[in-house]
Amino acid sequence: MSNTELIETLIKMLGELPHRDQAKLDAVQRRANMIVRKVFGENSHYLKDVEDISFGGAWWPNMPDSHNDKYWNDGKIRLMNLFNTMLEEVRLSTTVGETSDTSLDRGGISKRVFVVHGHDEAMKQAVARTLEQLGLEPVILHEQPNKGRTIIEKFTDSADVGFAVVLLSPDDFGYSKDQPSGSAKPRARQNVVFELGFFIGKIGRSKVAALYREQAGFEKPSDVEGVAYTAFDLAGNWRFEIVRELKACGYDVDANKLL
């Protein structure tokens, strides 16, 4: 029986407690002490809280029944409120624990991996599915809710991640103004290059991997030495390079899941 269920049994017992039944009240209080010790520990303040709630007026022999009833009902309300407080604390701690377990890799790093992409839908989908196979959560900007935010607000709000994979696909052509148009080379879109630099600055270059689509003359961004550039090859070897980079950052990922 879970801790939540244990406290729920106390609430049920108290709710069914017959009016001014001393023997059944004693049973509830004994069970409450036992459950508090099990759930919250031997030094829990809840032990004293249970003990301090008095039903004593209910058995004063010369007291009018109306006063005895009031003492009884007041005590029952206070004890029920205490049990509900205990239940809320257990539920909150359970929720926090579950959130932590599901949002972190076994290595203690965020499972969220940002996927920066251009216009190459096939690259984006292949990388997203690979991350999912590894038990990670790909974060793709256009799939996140807008919530009335600007693009840059949405981007920075979504950038709380442990790793980033940047997809450099040959979506644009560029050349120096001093060169003829025939010298134009394929390159990634400007927003992709910007986001590459953003994540290098935010989480560190060792936590950023760049995949590029192989094409003759493809121009990689300059001034980003130290970033792992990997060719997006048709054989799929890039997937194992991503695993290698993730492992180097402390991720507990298994390449066998990709086979």
MARTI-264531 format. One record per residue: x, y, z of N, C-alpha, C in turn. Coordinates in Angstrom, 2 decimals, m for minus. Each point is the difference from the previous one (the first is absolute). Layout:
<dotis>
      n_c1      n_c2      n_c3     ca_c1     ca_c2     ca_c3      c_c1      c_c2      c_c3
         X         Y         Z         X         Y         Z         X         Y         Z
...
</dotis>
This chain:
<dotis>
      n_c1      n_c2      n_c3     ca_c1     ca_c2     ca_c3      c_c1      c_c2      c_c3
      0.85     m1.19      0.00     m0.85      1.19      0.00      0.89      1.25      0.00
     m0.31      0.94     m0.87      0.81      1.22     m0.10     m0.25      0.91      1.19
      0.89      0.99      0.17     m0.17      0.97      1.08     m1.31      0.78     m0.15
     m0.32      0.33     m1.23     m1.27      0.70     m0.26     m1.18     m0.85      0.46
      0.03     m1.26     m0.36     m1.10     m0.89      0.39     m0.09     m0.19      1.50
      1.15     m0.06      0.68     m0.01     m0.14      1.46     m0.72      1.18      0.66
      0.31      1.20     m0.45     m0.63      1.18      0.61     m1.47      0.07     m0.39
     m0.31     m0.44     m1.20     m1.42     m0.04     m0.41     m0.81     m0.94      0.87
      0.63     m1.09      0.48     m0.73     m0.91      0.92     m0.31      0.70      1.32
      0.92      0.87      0.47     m0.26      0.76      1.21     m1.19      0.93     m0.19
     m0.02      0.68     m1.14     m1.11      0.92     m0.29     m1.32     m0.75     m0.04
      0.02     m1.20     m0.60     m1.22     m0.81     m0.08     m0.45     m0.45      1.39
      0.95     m0.47      0.82     m0.34     m0.45      1.36     m0.59      1.14      0.82
      0.60      1.18     m0.11     m0.49      1.14      0.77     m1.38      0.43     m0.48
     m0.18     m0.04     m1.32     m1.31      0.38     m0.55     m1.11     m0.93      0.44
      0.33     m1.28      0.25     m1.00     m1.00      0.41     m0.08     m0.17      1.52
      0.76      0.82      0.74      0.05     m0.13      1.46     m1.36      0.32      0.63
     m0.58     m0.95      0.75     m1.29      0.28      0.66      0.13      1.13      1.02
     m1.07      0.74      0.16      0.02      1.17      0.89      0.32     m0.42      1.44
      1.07      0.60      0.55      0.42     m0.17      1.38      0.28     m1.46      0.36
      0.57     m0.73     m0.96      0.40     m1.40      0.23      1.48     m0.01      0.38
      0.27     m0.08      1.30      1.36      0.09      0.51      0.89     m1.11     m0.54
     m0.50     m1.24     m0.03      0.81     m1.14     m0.43      0.44      0.15     m1.44
     m0.91      0.43     m0.85      0.35      0.15     m1.42      0.92      1.20     m0.20
     m0.18      1.04      0.80      0.91      1.15     m0.08      1.41     m0.43      0.37
      0.14     m0.79      1.07      1.32     m0.49      0.39      0.65     m0.79     m1.13
     m0.80     m0.80     m0.72      0.53     m0.79     m1.11      0.50      0.90     m1.12
     m0.74      1.08     m0.29      0.43      0.95     m1.03      1.31      0.67      0.41
      0.09      0.43      1.26      1.20      0.70      0.46      1.22     m0.93      0.01
     m0.19     m1.27      0.40      1.12     m0.95     m0.02      0.47     m0.25     m1.42
     m0.96     m0.15     m0.91      0.38     m0.22     m1.40      0.67      1.24     m0.58
     m0.47      1.18      0.40      0.61      1.24     m0.48      1.46      0.08      0.44
      0.27     m0.33      1.26      1.38      0.02      0.49      0.87     m0.98     m0.77
     m0.51     m1.18     m0.29      0.76     m1.00     m0.72      0.32      0.47     m1.43
     m1.01      0.57     m0.67      0.18      0.43     m1.39      0.92      1.22     m0.08
     m0.13      0.93      0.95      0.89      1.16      0.00      1.45     m0.44      0.13
      0.27     m0.94      0.89      1.38     m0.50      0.16      0.51     m0.64     m1.28
     m0.86     m0.74     m0.67      0.42     m0.69     m1.23      0.23      0.98     m1.14
     m0.91      0.96     m0.15      0.05      0.91     m1.15      0.97      1.16      0.22
     m0.01      0.59      1.21      0.76      1.23      0.24      1.19     m0.18      0.95
      0.10     m1.16      0.65      1.14     m0.25      0.87     m0.33      0.17      1.48
      0.90     m0.53      0.82     m0.21     m0.02      1.45     m0.01      1.39      0.62
      0.64      0.97     m0.63      0.10      1.34      0.58     m0.96      1.00     m0.64
     m0.99     m0.49     m0.70     m0.92      0.89     m0.70     m0.83      0.83      0.98
     m0.19      1.28     m0.33     m0.84      0.87      0.84     m1.45     m0.44     m0.02
     m0.37     m0.80     m1.03     m1.38     m0.46     m0.07     m0.37     m0.89      1.19
      0.96     m0.68      0.60     m0.28     m0.84      1.17     m0.55      0.85      1.15
      0.66      1.13      0.26     m0.48      0.90      1.05     m1.30      0.66     m0.39
     m0.15      0.33     m1.29     m1.24      0.63     m0.46     m1.20     m0.91      0.26
      0.16     m1.29     m0.29     m1.09     m0.95      0.25     m0.31     m0.07      1.49
      1.04     m0.05      0.81     m0.17     m0.11      1.45     m0.66      1.24      0.59
      0.28      1.18     m0.56     m0.50      1.26      0.56     m1.47      0.26     m0.31
     m0.57     m0.72     m0.93     m1.41      0.21     m0.33     m0.86     m0.70      1.05
     m0.77      0.79      0.72     m0.76     m0.51      1.15     m1.46     m0.24     m0.36
     m0.48     m1.16      0.40     m1.42     m0.32     m0.04     m0.55     m0.08      1.43
      0.83      0.44      0.98     m0.28     m0.25      1.41     m1.35      0.47      0.49
     m0.54      1.09     m0.52     m1.27      0.51      0.48     m1.15     m0.96     m0.18
      0.16     m0.96     m0.88     m1.11     m0.90     m0.30     m0.31     m0.94      1.15
      0.94     m0.10      0.96     m0.23     m0.96      1.09     m0.04      0.67      1.38
     m0.14      1.30      0.01     m0.14      0.67      1.28     m1.41     m0.29      0.53
     m0.12     m0.66      1.16     m1.29     m0.53      0.45     m1.06      1.05      0.31
      0.39      1.14      0.49     m0.99      1.01      0.40     m0.20      1.10     m1.04
      0.56     m0.22     m1.16     m0.08      1.01     m1.06     m1.26     m0.26     m0.84
     m0.75      1.04     m0.36     m1.18     m0.19     m0.87      0.39     m0.68     m1.31
     m0.91     m0.77     m0.56      0.29     m0.72     m1.24      0.41      0.94     m1.14
     m0.57      1.19     m0.01      0.34      0.93     m1.07      1.48      0.37      0.04
      0.55      0.14      1.22      1.42      0.30      0.13      0.84     m1.21     m0.38
     m0.42     m1.19      0.45      0.73     m1.22     m0.35      0.03     m0.20     m1.52
     m1.17      0.25     m0.63     m0.07     m0.15     m1.45      0.93      0.99     m0.70
      0.07      1.22      0.53      0.87      1.01     m0.61      1.47     m0.42      0.09
      0.43     m0.48      1.18      1.38     m0.45      0.14      0.30     m1.13     m0.97
     m0.93     m0.93     m0.09      0.18     m1.14     m0.91      0.13      0.47     m1.44
     m0.96      0.82     m0.45      0.00      0.44     m1.39      1.21      0.86     m0.34
      0.38      0.87      0.94      1.19      0.83     m0.23      1.25     m0.87     m0.13
      0.12     m0.99      0.88      1.16     m0.90     m0.07      0.04     m0.77     m1.31
     m1.17     m0.46     m0.44     m0.06     m0.77     m1.25      0.38      0.86     m1.20
     m0.46      1.25      0.00      0.33      0.92     m1.10      1.50      0.27     m0.03
      0.59      0.25      1.17      1.44      0.28      0.07      0.82     m1.21     m0.45
     m0.42     m1.18      0.42      0.74     m1.20     m0.40     m0.15     m0.27     m1.49
     m1.19      0.25     m0.55     m0.20     m0.19     m1.44      0.85      0.99     m0.80
      0.06      1.24      0.47      0.85      0.99     m0.68      1.47     m0.41      0.04
      0.41     m0.57      1.12      1.38     m0.46      0.12      0.28     m1.13     m0.97
     m0.91     m0.96     m0.09      0.19     m1.12     m0.93      0.05      0.50     m1.45
     m0.82      0.97     m0.33      0.00      0.55     m1.37      1.29      0.75     m0.30
      0.55      0.67      1.02      1.30      0.67     m0.17      1.10     m1.03     m0.27
     m0.03     m1.09      0.76      0.96     m1.09     m0.21     m0.13     m0.57     m1.41
     m1.23     m0.19     m0.45     m0.24     m0.55     m1.34      0.52      0.93     m1.08
     m0.23      1.31      0.17      0.47      0.98     m0.98      1.53      0.00     m0.08
      0.67     m0.11      1.16      1.46     m0.03      0.01      0.54     m1.22     m0.73
     m0.63     m1.17      0.25      0.45     m1.23     m0.67     m0.22      0.09     m1.50
     m1.15      0.51     m0.40     m0.29      0.12     m1.44      0.97      0.96     m0.68
      0.31      1.12      0.67      0.93      0.98     m0.57      1.38     m0.60     m0.16
      0.49     m0.70      1.02      1.34     m0.59     m0.08      0.05     m1.08     m1.06
     m1.10     m0.73     m0.18     m0.06     m1.04     m1.04      0.04      0.63     m1.38
     m0.76      1.10     m0.19     m0.02      0.68     m1.30      1.37      0.54     m0.35
      0.68      0.63      0.97      1.35      0.53     m0.24      0.95     m1.11     m0.37
     m0.10     m1.12      0.71      0.87     m1.13     m0.29     m0.21     m0.57     m1.37
     m1.29     m0.10     m0.41     m0.29     m0.54     m1.33      0.49      0.94     m1.08
     m0.18      1.31      0.24      0.49      0.97     m0.99      1.50     m0.11     m0.16
      0.69     m0.13      1.10      1.45     m0.10     m0.04      0.44     m1.25     m0.73
     m0.67     m1.13      0.27      0.40     m1.27     m0.58     m0.19      0.00     m1.51
     m1.10      0.61     m0.47     m0.31     m0.07     m1.43      0.69      1.09     m0.81
      0.43      1.07      0.62      0.60      1.09     m0.76      1.52     m0.08     m0.04
      0.58     m0.92      0.80      1.45     m0.14      0.04      0.44     m1.35     m0.53
      1.11      0.01     m0.71      0.66     m1.23     m0.41      0.56     m0.69      1.23
      0.27     m1.29     m0.10      0.55     m0.72      1.16      1.34      0.57      0.43
      0.65      0.73     m0.90      1.23      0.68      0.37     m0.24      1.32      0.71
     m1.28      0.35      0.23     m0.34      1.21      0.74     m0.05      1.25     m0.86
     m0.04     m0.15     m1.32     m0.01      1.14     m0.92     m1.39      0.09     m0.64
     m0.41      1.21     m0.35     m1.30      0.18     m0.62     m0.14     m0.85     m1.26
     m1.14     m0.66     m0.13     m0.27     m0.80     m1.19     m0.38      0.86     m1.21
     m0.26      1.26      0.24     m0.42      0.89     m1.09      1.19      0.37     m0.88
     m0.13     m0.28     m1.28      1.06      0.30     m0.97     m0.60      0.89     m1.09
      0.53      1.20     m0.13     m0.53      0.94     m1.00      0.50     m0.40     m1.39
     m0.92     m0.03     m0.95      0.35     m0.28     m1.39     m0.16      1.28     m0.81
      1.14      0.60     m0.37      0.00      1.20     m0.84      0.00     m0.48     m1.45
     m0.90      0.53     m0.80     m0.12     m0.51     m1.38     m0.32      1.11     m0.98
      0.24     m0.31     m1.25     m0.35      0.90     m1.09     m1.21     m0.55     m0.75
      0.12     m0.10     m1.33     m1.13     m0.44     m0.82      0.03     m1.49     m0.35
      1.00     m0.71      0.49      0.12     m1.41     m0.35     m0.84     m0.85      0.96
     m1.22     m0.31     m0.43     m0.93     m0.75      0.85      0.49     m1.41      0.29
      0.64     m0.63     m0.97      0.48     m1.37      0.19      1.07     m0.06      1.10
      0.92      0.97      0.01      1.02      0.05      1.05     m0.66      0.17      1.37
     m0.92      0.94      0.07     m0.65      0.29      1.28     m0.70     m1.23      0.55
     m0.78     m0.67     m0.83     m0.75     m1.17      0.46      0.93     m1.14      0.39
      1.07     m0.19     m0.77      0.93     m1.10      0.30      0.68      0.23      1.35
      0.41      1.23      0.26      0.67      0.31      1.26     m0.98     m0.11      1.17
     m1.21      0.51     m0.18     m0.99     m0.06      1.07     m0.31     m1.44      0.37
     m0.18     m0.86     m1.00     m0.33     m1.41      0.28      1.18     m0.71      0.66
      1.21      0.36     m0.40      1.20     m0.61      0.61      0.08      0.36      1.48
     m0.23      1.26      0.32      0.03      0.43      1.40     m1.08     m0.72      0.82
     m1.16     m0.17     m0.59     m1.07     m0.71      0.70      0.37     m1.46      0.24
      0.64     m0.63     m0.97      0.45     m1.39      0.17      0.98     m0.11      1.17
      0.77      1.04      0.23      0.99      0.01      1.08     m0.62      0.37      1.34
     m1.32      0.25      0.01     m0.68      0.35      1.25      0.09      1.47      0.34
      0.32      0.84     m0.98      0.11      1.44      0.23     m1.20      0.72     m0.60
     m0.15      1.26      0.34     m1.15      0.79     m0.46      0.46      1.10     m0.96
     m0.23     m0.19     m1.30      0.38      1.06     m0.94     m0.89      1.22      0.15
      0.61      1.18      0.07     m0.75      1.25      0.09      0.13      0.71     m1.34
     m1.12      0.12     m0.71     m0.03      0.64     m1.31     m0.86      1.26      0.12
      0.57      1.14     m0.34     m0.62      1.27      0.35     m1.42      0.14     m0.54
     m0.23     m0.32     m1.25     m1.33      0.25     m0.56     m1.07     m0.94      0.57
      0.43     m1.04      0.71     m0.95     m0.91      0.63     m0.40      0.46      1.40
      0.67      1.03      0.53     m0.31      0.52      1.32     m1.15      1.01     m0.10
     m0.89      0.06      1.01     m1.11      0.97     m0.04      0.51      1.43      0.03
     m0.70      0.90     m0.70      0.43      1.39     m0.09     m0.23      0.77      1.30
     m1.16     m0.20      0.64     m0.36      0.69      1.25      0.14      1.51     m0.12
     m0.26      0.55     m1.18      0.05      1.44     m0.19      1.39      0.59     m0.01
      1.03     m0.83     m0.09      1.38      0.48      0.06      0.53      0.34     m1.38
      1.02      0.88     m0.03      0.72      0.24     m1.24      0.87     m1.22     m0.29
      0.56     m0.06     m1.20      0.84     m1.14     m0.37      1.21     m0.11      0.92
      0.65      1.11      0.28      1.20     m0.05      0.84     m0.36     m0.38      1.43
     m1.15      0.46      0.51     m0.45     m0.39      1.33     m0.29     m1.50      0.06
     m0.68     m0.47     m1.03     m0.31     m1.44     m0.07      1.28     m0.82     m0.08
      0.97      0.50     m0.76      1.26     m0.72     m0.14      0.76     m0.08      1.31
      0.18      1.13      0.67      0.78      0.00      1.24     m0.72     m0.76      1.11
     m1.33      0.05      0.01     m0.77     m0.76      1.01      0.14     m1.51     m0.22
      0.21     m0.41     m1.25      0.09     m1.42     m0.32      1.42     m0.53      0.06
      0.96      0.88      0.28      1.41     m0.36     m0.09      0.59     m0.56      1.28
     m0.86     m0.36      0.95      0.48     m0.61      1.25      0.23     m1.49     m0.25
      1.14     m0.32     m0.57      0.29     m1.36     m0.44      1.39     m0.41      0.48
      0.29     m1.30     m0.13      1.32     m0.50      0.38      0.94     m0.16     m1.17
     m0.55      0.03     m1.22      0.83     m0.25     m1.19     m0.75      0.60     m1.19
      0.74      0.32     m1.05     m0.61      0.53     m1.23      0.62     m0.67     m1.21
     m0.84     m0.35     m0.96      0.45     m0.51     m1.29     m0.41      1.02     m1.05
      0.99      0.52     m0.72     m0.25      1.05     m0.99      0.12     m0.59     m1.39
     m1.05      0.15     m0.80     m0.04     m0.58     m1.34      0.34      1.06     m1.03
      1.15     m0.18     m0.62      0.47      0.95     m1.01     m0.31     m0.58     m1.37
     m1.12      0.41     m0.54     m0.39     m0.46     m1.34      0.23      1.11     m1.01
      0.35     m0.34     m1.24      0.31      1.02     m1.03     m1.27      0.66     m0.54
     m0.56      0.89      0.82     m1.27      0.65     m0.37      0.20      1.32     m0.72
      1.16      0.63      0.21      0.26      1.31     m0.60      1.30     m0.05     m0.80
      0.21      1.07     m0.76      1.29      0.20     m0.67      0.55      1.35      0.44
      1.33      0.09      0.14      0.59      1.26      0.41      1.38      0.19     m0.62
      0.36      1.25     m0.17      1.33      0.30     m0.53      0.37      1.42      0.39
      1.28      0.28      0.04      0.48      1.33      0.33     m0.38      0.98     m1.09
     m0.27      1.24      0.40     m0.37      1.01     m1.00      1.14      0.29     m0.95
      1.22     m0.39      0.40      1.15      0.22     m0.89      0.16     m1.12     m1.02
     m0.84     m1.04      0.10      0.09     m1.15     m0.89     m1.18      0.01     m0.97
      0.16     m0.65     m1.13     m1.11     m0.11     m0.94     m1.07     m0.94      0.54
     m1.23      0.15     m0.48     m1.11     m0.83      0.49      0.25     m1.48     m0.26
      0.83     m0.28     m0.98      0.30     m1.40     m0.31      0.79     m0.68      1.10
      0.56      0.77      0.92      0.80     m0.58      1.07     m0.85     m0.37      1.23
     m1.30      0.19     m0.12     m0.89     m0.28      1.13      0.11     m1.45      0.44
      0.02     m0.20      1.31      0.11     m1.35      0.57     m1.25     m0.31      0.82
     m0.39     m1.27      0.03     m1.15     m0.38      0.84      0.37      0.13      1.47
     m0.96      0.46      0.78      0.24      0.15      1.43     m1.33     m0.07      0.76
      0.11     m0.10      1.31     m1.19     m0.07      0.84     m0.66      1.36      0.11
     m1.26     m0.01      0.40     m0.71      1.25      0.17      0.56      0.78      1.18
     m0.19      1.32     m0.05      0.57      0.88      1.02     m0.54     m0.29      1.40
     m1.28     m0.37      0.10     m0.55     m0.29      1.33      0.66     m1.23      0.61
      0.39     m0.97     m0.85      0.65     m1.20      0.50      1.39      0.35      0.54
      0.72      0.85     m0.72      1.33      0.41      0.44     m0.10      0.80      1.30
     m1.00      0.87      0.08     m0.22      0.77      1.23     m0.25     m0.93      1.19
     m0.87     m0.99     m0.19     m0.35     m0.90      1.09      1.17     m0.91      0.37
      0.84     m0.33     m0.97      1.22     m0.75      0.29      0.86      0.78      0.98
      0.22      1.29     m0.29      0.79      0.84      0.90     m0.67      0.19      1.34
     m1.33      0.11      0.00     m0.73      0.18      1.24      0.25     m1.17      0.95
     m0.12     m1.23     m0.50      0.16     m1.16      0.86      1.45     m0.24      0.42
      0.94      0.39     m0.85      1.40     m0.08      0.42      0.21      0.88      1.23
     m0.59      1.19     m0.04      0.13      0.91      1.13     m0.80     m0.44      1.22
     m1.17     m0.59     m0.21     m0.89     m0.34      1.12      0.42     m1.27      0.72
      0.26     m1.09     m0.74      0.27     m1.28      0.66      1.42     m0.51     m0.22
      0.79      0.72     m0.83      1.39     m0.41     m0.23      0.15     m0.78     m1.29
      1.11      0.20     m0.67      0.18     m0.60     m1.32      0.09     m1.53      0.05
      0.41     m0.56      1.17      0.09     m1.46      0.09     m1.37     m0.65      0.01
     m1.05      0.82      0.25     m1.36     m0.54      0.05     m0.80      0.36     m1.24
      0.73      0.38     m1.04     m0.64      0.35     m1.27      0.61     m0.85     m1.10
     m0.84     m0.71     m0.75      0.47     m0.79     m1.14     m0.64      0.56     m1.26
      0.80      0.14     m1.05     m0.50      0.55     m1.26      0.04     m1.07     m1.08
     m1.15     m0.24     m0.61     m0.10     m0.92     m1.13     m0.15      0.82     m1.28
      0.77     m0.37     m1.03     m0.13      0.73     m1.26     m0.30     m0.96     m1.14
     m0.87      0.45     m0.88     m0.35     m0.79     m1.18      1.14      0.16     m1.01
      0.58     m1.12     m0.41      1.12      0.03     m0.94     m0.44      0.52     m1.36
      0.69      1.01     m0.46     m0.24      0.57     m1.32      1.27      0.73     m0.43
      0.31     m0.12     m1.26      1.23      0.59     m0.51      0.06      1.49      0.34
      1.12      0.43      0.60      0.21      1.40      0.30     m0.73      0.51      1.23
     m0.63     m0.90      0.76     m0.78      0.47      1.14      0.89      0.80      0.97
     m0.49      1.16      0.40      0.77      0.91      0.83     m0.47     m0.09      1.45
      0.89     m0.50      0.86     m0.33     m0.08      1.43      0.23      1.36      0.64
     m0.73      0.28      1.08      0.22      1.28      0.71      1.43      0.09      0.52
      0.59      1.19     m0.10      1.35      0.20      0.50     m0.03      0.42      1.47
      1.18      0.03      0.62      0.15      0.47      1.38     m0.73     m0.85      1.02
     m0.19     m1.26     m0.29     m0.63     m0.89      0.99      0.84     m1.26      0.15
      1.29      0.16      0.10      0.89     m1.13      0.18     m0.33     m0.71      1.32
      0.11     m1.30     m0.02     m0.28     m0.79      1.19     m1.37     m0.63     m0.02
     m0.88      0.47     m0.88     m1.31     m0.63     m0.16      0.17     m1.25     m0.84
     m0.71     m1.07      0.39      0.11     m1.26     m0.74     m0.85      0.07     m1.26
      0.66      0.05     m1.16     m0.71     m0.03     m1.28     m0.04     m1.44     m0.50
     m1.18     m0.48     m0.32     m0.17     m1.37     m0.47     m0.81      0.01     m1.28
      0.46     m0.74     m0.99     m0.72     m0.08     m1.27     m1.27     m0.83      0.18
     m1.10      0.51     m0.52     m1.26     m0.73      0.02      0.00     m0.97     m1.18
      0.59     m1.17      0.23      0.18     m0.96     m1.08     m1.21     m0.91     m0.13
     m0.21     m0.50     m1.21     m1.15     m0.85     m0.28      0.06     m1.33      0.73
      1.20     m0.46      0.34      0.16     m1.28      0.70     m0.45      0.09      1.45
     m0.15      1.21      0.52     m0.48      0.16      1.36      1.08     m0.06      1.07
      1.27      0.09     m0.42      1.07     m0.03      1.00     m0.04      1.22      0.92
     m0.61      1.07     m0.47     m0.12      1.21      0.81     m0.71     m0.27      1.33
     m0.91     m0.97      0.01     m0.75     m0.30      1.22      0.93     m0.46      1.13
      1.01     m0.79     m0.37      0.92     m0.52      1.00      1.01      1.08      0.45
      0.24      0.96     m0.90      0.83      1.14      0.40     m0.74      0.87      1.01
     m1.30      0.13     m0.17     m0.81      0.74      0.96      0.04     m0.70      1.36
     m0.12     m1.33     m0.02      0.07     m0.77      1.25      1.34      0.24      0.69
      1.07      0.01     m0.79      1.34      0.20      0.56      0.11      1.37      0.67
     m0.56      1.03     m0.66      0.06      1.34      0.57     m0.86      0.10      1.28
     m1.16     m0.66     m0.02     m0.86      0.00      1.18      0.69     m0.68      1.18
      0.63     m1.13     m0.27      0.71     m0.72      1.05      1.13      0.84      0.58
      0.68      0.74     m0.87      1.11      0.83      0.46     m0.47      1.10      0.95
     m1.28      0.35     m0.11     m0.57      1.03      0.88     m0.65     m0.60      1.24
      0.08     m1.31      0.15     m0.55     m0.63      1.20     m1.33     m0.68     m0.16
     m0.55      0.00     m1.20     m1.29     m0.66     m0.22      0.16     m1.51      0.06
     m0.99     m0.65      0.60     m0.02     m1.45      0.08     m0.89     m0.51     m1.12
      0.54     m0.07     m1.21     m0.76     m0.42     m1.18      0.62     m1.28     m0.57
     m0.86     m0.80     m0.62      0.42     m1.31     m0.50     m0.14     m0.05     m1.52
      1.13     m0.10     m0.69      0.00     m0.03     m1.46     m0.73     m1.23     m0.55
     m0.12     m1.05      0.82     m0.69     m1.20     m0.47     m1.48      0.26     m0.31
     m0.55      1.05      0.59     m1.40      0.34     m0.28     m0.22      0.48     m1.43
      1.12      0.33     m0.68     m0.12      0.50     m1.37      0.11     m1.13     m1.03
      0.30     m1.20      0.46      0.19     m1.12     m0.94     m1.33     m0.67     m0.33
</dotis>
